[in-house]
Amino acid sequence: MTPSHPRILITTSDDYLKALLPMAYLLNKYWSPAPDVLVMGFTPPDFDLPSNFEFHRVGKQEDYPFQKWCDALMETCDAIPDDVFLLLLEDMWPVRKINVEAVKILYDYMVQFEYVARIDLTRDRLCTHGVKDYSVVSYLDLIVSMPGSDYHMSLQPALWRKEHLLSVMEKDWSAHQLELWGTPKLSHNQDVIVLGTRNWVYRHIHALRNLDHLKLQLTDGITHMDDADAKALRELGYLKSWEE
């Protein structure tokens, strides 16, 4: 039976585990009711996560170095029953209220139309060339990525149909190789489409960028974390790893 709401799959690694604390705090604040979250990782964290978070251990970190990011995700996909899920990296911290109703509408749309490989929940599709208006579902304006568009295989927050994600990934690919090499592979597959929306459903920051897990950024120049959230995270000690 298809779940009524999508599960969230968050990927992480040992160096980035502490990013789960701010992610969990902000996700549960801005997504109501609290979502069902599965974390894909290696060494289980030595801290408690909220009760709606489950940790799925793929194996030992040393068996899945940077170059085998896709291997770990492929094994996780094979282990879960979800046909459609929301994929997030651990540092994609939400900074505004998430339009959960819109997520549900888009999830139901993907469940119905199995040729939809991915629906971007950010403004990413609007920032690339090669997109055009596609359709309207409820109050959401959908756009479609045309063959040749940039980052067709972006890892920005998005709903994914597992079957199509697995068809794009290759063993011994890093996340960056998946975005670069998977883009032409996905964009020229005439059996599937990649959609986005003109509505900014999931607004976030990339808190840890440029492969530097020691460098914290609470703004990306366009979006920033609310001062009250930053203050709360500091008081909880969740930013201590980066700011001390």
Backbone torsions as a table, in degrees:
resi	resn	phi	psi	omega
1	MET	NA	134.0	-178.8
2	THR	-74.2	127.7	178.0
3	PRO	-60.0	154.5	-179.5
4	SER	-76.7	-21.4	179.2
5	HIS	-133.5	151.9	-179.3
6	PRO	-74.6	143.8	170.3
7	ARG	-79.5	149.4	176.3
8	ILE	-99.0	127.2	176.2
9	LEU	-108.8	117.0	179.5
10	ILE	-109.0	127.8	177.8
11	THR	-97.4	143.3	177.0
12	THR	-151.8	175.3	175.2
13	SER	-141.0	174.9	-173.2
14	ASP	-59.8	-40.0	-178.3
15	ASP	-68.2	-21.4	-174.1
16	TYR	-108.5	8.8	-175.0
17	LEU	-55.6	-40.9	-176.1
18	LYS	-63.5	-18.3	177.5
19	ALA	-68.4	-16.5	179.8
20	LEU	-69.5	-28.0	-178.8
21	LEU	-65.4	-53.2	175.1
22	PRO	-63.2	-38.1	179.1
23	MET	-59.3	-47.4	-178.3
24	ALA	-64.0	-43.7	179.8
25	TYR	-59.9	-49.4	-175.7
26	LEU	-72.8	-37.8	179.9
27	LEU	-64.1	-43.4	179.8
28	ASN	-72.4	-24.0	175.6
29	LYS	-74.1	-43.6	-171.1
30	TYR	-98.4	-3.4	177.3
31	TRP	-121.2	112.6	-177.1
32	SER	-130.9	133.5	-2.8
33	PRO	-69.1	165.0	-175.3
34	ALA	-52.9	130.5	-176.1
35	PRO	-79.1	166.8	174.8
36	ASP	-87.9	117.3	-172.7
37	VAL	-121.9	132.9	173.1
38	LEU	-117.7	125.8	178.8
39	VAL	-101.8	124.9	175.2
40	MET	-94.3	118.7	-179.1
41	GLY	-154.5	-161.9	-175.0
42	PHE	-122.1	-84.3	176.2
43	THR	-76.0	123.8	178.6
44	PRO	-59.2	143.2	-178.5
45	PRO	-65.0	151.4	177.6
46	ASP	-92.6	20.6	176.9
47	PHE	-132.8	160.9	-178.5
48	ASP	-83.8	139.5	172.0
49	LEU	-104.9	159.7	178.6
50	PRO	-57.7	159.2	-174.5
51	SER	-64.3	-20.2	179.1
52	ASN	-86.7	3.4	177.6
53	PHE	-105.4	132.2	175.3
54	GLU	-120.4	137.3	-179.6
55	PHE	-101.2	124.1	177.8
56	HIS	-108.1	112.8	-179.3
57	ARG	-87.2	118.4	179.9
58	VAL	-76.9	-40.6	-177.0
59	GLY	166.7	-156.5	179.5
60	LYS	-81.6	141.8	180.0
61	GLN	-56.8	-40.1	-177.0
62	GLU	-64.2	-19.9	177.8
63	ASP	-84.5	-9.6	-179.2
64	TYR	-132.6	70.6	177.7
65	PRO	-67.2	178.1	-177.8
66	PHE	-46.6	-40.8	-174.7
67	GLN	-73.3	-8.5	-178.9
68	LYS	-115.6	30.5	178.9
69	TRP	-58.4	-43.3	-179.4
70	CYS	-66.6	-33.1	178.8
71	ASP	-58.9	-44.9	-179.2
72	ALA	-66.1	-41.3	-179.5
73	LEU	-68.6	-37.7	177.8
74	MET	-62.3	-42.3	179.9
75	GLU	-66.9	-36.3	177.5
76	THR	-66.9	-43.8	178.5
77	CYS	-58.8	-39.9	179.5
78	ASP	-66.8	-24.0	-174.6
79	ALA	-91.2	-11.1	-177.0
80	ILE	-111.8	151.3	-176.4
81	PRO	-85.1	-11.1	-172.3
82	ASP	-62.6	129.2	173.5
83	ASP	-81.8	-34.0	-179.9
84	VAL	-132.5	133.8	177.3
85	PHE	-147.6	166.4	177.6
86	LEU	-98.4	121.4	-176.5
87	LEU	-101.5	127.9	178.5
88	LEU	-132.4	146.4	164.6
89	LEU	-86.4	156.5	-170.0
90	GLU	-67.7	-15.9	-178.2
91	ASP	-103.6	11.4	178.4
92	MET	-90.1	70.1	-172.9
93	TRP	-76.5	126.2	177.0
94	PRO	-67.8	145.8	-177.9
95	VAL	-126.3	-2.1	176.7
96	ARG	-140.5	165.4	178.0
97	LYS	-57.2	129.4	-179.4
98	ILE	-83.9	136.2	178.5
99	ASN	-78.8	83.3	-176.1
100	VAL	-64.0	-34.6	177.2
101	GLU	-61.2	-41.8	178.7
102	ALA	-65.7	-40.1	177.1
103	VAL	-58.9	-43.3	179.8
104	LYS	-64.3	-41.4	178.2
105	ILE	-60.9	-45.8	-178.0
106	LEU	-70.7	-35.2	175.9
107	TYR	-62.4	-47.6	178.8
108	ASP	-60.8	-36.0	178.8
109	TYR	-64.5	-43.4	179.8
110	MET	-67.7	-37.7	177.8
111	VAL	-61.8	-38.3	-178.5
112	GLN	-74.1	-42.3	-174.8
113	PHE	-109.3	97.7	-171.6
114	GLU	-72.4	-10.9	178.3
115	TYR	-82.1	-4.5	176.4
116	VAL	-83.6	113.8	-177.2
117	ALA	-80.7	-36.8	-171.8
118	ARG	-156.0	142.1	170.1
119	ILE	-125.5	114.0	179.4
120	ASP	-69.7	135.7	-178.8
121	LEU	-103.9	5.1	-177.9
122	THR	-114.7	-165.0	176.6
123	ARG	-92.4	9.6	-173.6
124	ASP	-56.5	-46.4	-178.3
125	ARG	-64.5	-31.1	-179.9
126	LEU	-71.4	-18.3	-176.8
127	CYS	-96.0	7.2	179.9
128	THR	-115.7	158.1	174.3
129	HIS	-86.4	161.2	177.1
130	GLY	84.1	36.6	172.8
131	VAL	-126.3	154.4	177.5
132	LYS	-147.0	161.3	178.3
133	ASP	-60.1	141.8	-174.8
134	TYR	-120.6	-55.1	-175.3
135	SER	-166.1	179.5	174.3
136	VAL	-128.8	131.0	174.6
137	VAL	-125.4	118.2	-172.1
138	SER	56.0	-121.0	179.9
139	TYR	-102.6	12.0	-175.8
140	LEU	-101.1	127.7	176.5
141	ASP	-89.3	118.1	-178.1
142	LEU	-94.6	142.4	172.3
143	ILE	-122.4	154.2	-177.3
144	VAL	-121.0	140.1	176.9
145	SER	-83.7	128.4	179.0
146	MET	-88.6	156.9	176.4
147	PRO	-53.4	133.8	-178.8
148	GLY	94.6	-5.2	178.8
149	SER	-70.0	154.1	-177.7
150	ASP	-68.9	143.1	172.8
151	TYR	45.5	46.9	172.2
152	HIS	-53.1	-34.3	-177.4
153	MET	-102.5	41.4	-179.7
154	SER	-66.9	148.1	175.4
155	LEU	-100.2	20.2	170.3
156	GLN	-60.6	156.4	-179.0
157	PRO	-50.6	125.4	-175.3
158	ALA	-159.6	156.0	168.1
159	LEU	-82.2	135.9	-179.4
160	TRP	-127.0	141.4	165.8
161	ARG	-88.7	120.7	-173.0
162	LYS	-54.5	-43.8	-177.7
163	GLU	-54.0	-44.3	-176.5
164	HIS	-78.5	-32.9	175.6
165	LEU	-63.5	-43.2	179.1
166	LEU	-63.9	-31.7	-178.3
167	SER	-71.2	-20.3	-178.7
168	VAL	-91.8	-37.3	-174.6
169	MET	-69.4	149.3	174.9
170	GLU	-128.4	150.2	175.1
171	LYS	-64.5	151.9	-179.7
172	ASP	63.7	32.1	171.9
173	TRP	-111.0	136.7	170.7
174	SER	-80.7	172.7	177.0
175	ALA	-61.6	-37.3	-179.2
176	HIS	-70.0	-37.6	176.6
177	GLN	-66.5	-35.2	177.5
178	LEU	-61.5	-44.1	179.0
179	GLU	-64.4	-44.0	-175.2
180	LEU	-77.0	-52.6	-175.3
181	TRP	-82.7	-26.1	178.3
182	GLY	-76.6	-22.1	-178.3
183	THR	-59.4	-55.2	178.5
184	PRO	-64.3	-32.4	179.6
185	LYS	-64.0	-41.6	-179.6
186	LEU	-78.3	-41.3	-173.1
187	SER	-69.0	-24.3	-180.0
188	HIS	-100.1	9.2	172.6
189	ASN	-83.4	104.9	-174.0
190	GLN	-74.4	-4.1	-179.3
191	ASP	-90.0	-9.0	-176.8
192	VAL	-133.2	163.3	175.1
193	ILE	-132.8	156.7	174.4
194	VAL	-116.7	125.7	-176.9
195	LEU	-114.4	160.2	170.1
196	GLY	-138.2	-176.4	177.4
197	THR	-137.7	148.9	176.6
198	ARG	-74.3	-9.3	178.5
199	ASN	-94.2	129.1	-176.8
200	TRP	-82.3	94.9	-171.0
201	VAL	-80.3	-42.1	-176.7
202	TYR	-125.2	103.3	-178.7
203	ARG	-98.6	127.3	-171.0
204	HIS	-148.5	172.1	167.8
205	ILE	-118.2	154.8	166.7
206	HIS	-92.0	101.1	-172.2
207	ALA	-72.3	-32.2	-178.3
208	LEU	-124.9	111.3	-170.6
209	ARG	-122.9	168.7	177.0
210	ASN	58.4	36.0	176.0
211	LEU	60.1	23.6	-179.5
212	ASP	-114.1	100.3	-176.5
213	HIS	-75.6	-3.1	178.6
214	LEU	-98.2	-6.6	-175.3
215	LYS	-106.2	115.2	-178.4
216	LEU	-98.2	134.1	176.4
217	GLN	-130.7	120.6	-179.8
218	LEU	-98.3	7.8	173.8
219	THR	-149.5	150.5	174.2
220	ASP	-115.4	15.1	-180.0
221	GLY	93.9	-21.8	178.7
222	ILE	-115.7	-47.2	179.7
223	THR	-113.4	144.9	178.7
224	HIS	-139.8	156.4	176.0
225	MET	-75.9	138.6	176.2
226	ASP	-61.4	140.3	-178.3
227	ASP	-58.3	-36.5	-179.9
228	ALA	-65.2	-37.4	177.5
229	ASP	-67.3	-44.1	179.2
230	ALA	-60.3	-41.8	179.4
231	LYS	-63.3	-44.9	179.7
232	ALA	-62.3	-43.1	-179.9
233	LEU	-65.3	-37.3	177.8
234	ARG	-66.6	-42.0	-179.6
235	GLU	-64.8	-31.1	176.9
236	LEU	-79.3	-11.2	-178.3
237	GLY	83.0	12.5	-174.3
238	TYR	-78.5	-15.0	178.5
239	LEU	-103.9	3.2	-174.2
240	LYS	-58.9	-36.9	-176.7
241	SER	-59.9	-26.5	-176.0
242	TRP	-106.5	-25.1	-171.0
243	GLU	-103.5	-1.8	177.5
244	GLU	-98.5	NA	NA
